Amino acid sequence: MDPLGYTMAVDATLRHVLSARPDAPQVTDPPPRPHPVRAATAALLRRLADRVEPRPVCARA
């Protein structure tokens, strides 16, 4: 058995096993870019909801 290969295998195994530790470095996903169609649809639906929303009845004194 090749001593260098054994050492490399042990190092690779330790890196793999220790990567699941809670203090392991984390790589986050980049924030998603807003899709223009989705943003336009959301704005349209918000305006429509504002238009059809029931108005409060004014209290008479």
C-alpha positions in Angstrom: 0.0 0.0 0.0 1.4 3.4 -1.0 1.9 5.6 2.2 1.3 8.8 0.2 -2.0 7.5 -1.2 -3.0 6.4 2.3 -2.3 9.9 3.7 -4.2 11.6 1.0 -7.2 9.2 1.5 -7.2 9.9 5.2 -7.0 13.7 4.6 -9.8 13.6 2.0 -12.0 11.5 4.3 -11.5 13.8 7.3 -12.3 16.8 5.2 -15.5 15.1 4.0 -16.6 14.0 7.5 -15.7 17.3 9.2 -17.5 19.4 6.6 -20.9 18.4 8.2 -19.9 20.1 11.4 -22.0 23.1 12.7 -18.9 25.4 12.5 -18.1 24.4 9.0 -17.9 27.3 6.5 -21.2 28.0 4.7 -21.6 29.0 1.1 -24.9 30.9 0.6 -26.8 31.1 -2.6 -26.8 34.5 -4.3 -30.1 36.4 -3.9 -32.6 35.7 -6.6 -33.0 38.4 -9.2 -36.6 39.7 -9.6 -38.3 38.5 -12.7 -39.8 41.4 -14.6 -43.0 39.6 -15.5 -43.5 38.5 -11.9 -42.9 42.0 -10.6 -45.4 43.5 -13.1 -48.0 40.9 -12.2 -47.6 41.6 -8.5 -47.9 45.4 -9.1 -51.0 44.8 -11.2 -52.6 42.5 -8.6 -51.8 45.0 -5.8 -53.5 47.9 -7.7 -56.5 45.7 -8.4 -56.8 44.7 -4.8 -56.6 48.3 -3.7 -59.4 49.2 -6.1 -61.8 46.4 -5.1 -61.1 46.6 -1.4 -64.2 47.6 0.6 -64.1 51.1 2.0 -64.8 51.6 5.7 -68.2 53.2 6.4 -67.8 56.6 8.0 -69.2 56.7 11.5 -72.1 59.2 11.8 -71.9 61.5 14.8 
